[in-house]
Amino acid sequence: MAKKITTAEFENEVLNAKGTVLVDFFATWCGPCKMLVPLLDELSAKNPNVKIVKIDVDEETPLAIKYGVASIPTLLLFKDGQKVNQTLGYQTLDQLERFVK
């Protein structure tokens, strides 16, 4: 299950985290973002070593801008606090699993 975080929590939850963190930049009104929720839950269940967090772009706009989020959903992958990958749009479960490997 993905945890919704704020800009104030970002450093501790993502940048200071050990291991792999998948950050989902989303909006509550975004259809593809909603479609991604069950897939992220399944990804989390299959990959307990991958931490998944969600950031609402409408509530945390400066953070979205900082990471160049221009469309949603945008997924960023961090390893040991460093951004290592990014993808845009709806992803299938297979695509998500390849993305976090």
Backbone hydrogen bonds, N-H to C=O, Kabsch-Sander energy under -0.5 kcal/mol:
donor,donor_aa,acceptor,acceptor_aa,energy
3,K,52,I,-2.0
5,I,54,K,-2.8
9,E,6,T,-0.6
10,F,6,T,-1.1
10,F,7,T,-0.6
11,E,7,T,-0.6
13,E,9,E,-3.0
14,V,10,F,-2.7
15,L,10,F,-1.3
16,N,11,E,-2.5
17,A,14,V,-0.8
20,T,49,N,-0.6
21,V,78,F,-2.7
22,L,51,K,-3.2
23,V,21,V,-0.6
23,V,76,L,-3.3
24,D,22,L,-0.6
24,D,53,V,-3.0
25,F,23,V,-0.7
25,F,74,T,-3.1
26,F,24,D,-0.6
26,F,55,I,-2.5
30,C,27,A,-1.4
31,G,29,W,-0.6
34,K,30,C,-1.9
35,M,31,G,-2.1
36,L,32,P,-1.2
37,V,33,C,-0.8
37,V,34,K,-0.7
39,L,35,M,-0.5
40,L,36,L,-2.6
41,D,37,V,-2.2
42,E,38,P,-2.1
43,L,39,L,-2.7
44,S,40,L,-2.4
45,A,41,D,-2.1
46,K,42,E,-2.3
47,N,43,L,-1.8
50,V,47,N,-2.2
51,K,20,T,-2.5
51,K,49,N,-0.6
53,V,22,L,-2.7
54,K,3,K,-2.6
55,I,24,D,-2.9
57,V,26,F,-3.1
57,V,55,I,-0.7
59,E,56,D,-0.6
60,E,56,D,-2.3
63,L,60,E,-0.5
64,A,60,E,-1.9
65,I,61,T,-2.6
66,K,62,P,-2.4
67,Y,63,L,-1.6
68,G,65,I,-1.8
69,V,64,A,-2.8
70,A,68,G,-0.8
74,T,25,F,-1.6
75,L,87,T,-2.9
76,L,23,V,-2.6
77,L,85,N,-2.7
78,F,21,V,-3.0
78,F,76,L,-0.5
79,K,82,Q,-2.6
80,D,19,G,-2.8
82,Q,79,K,-1.8
84,V,77,L,-3.3
85,N,77,L,-1.4
87,T,75,L,-2.3
89,G,73,P,-3.0
96,L,92,T,-2.4
97,E,93,L,-2.6
98,R,94,D,-2.2
99,F,95,Q,-2.3
100,V,96,L,-1.9
101,K,97,E,-0.7
101,K,98,R,-0.7
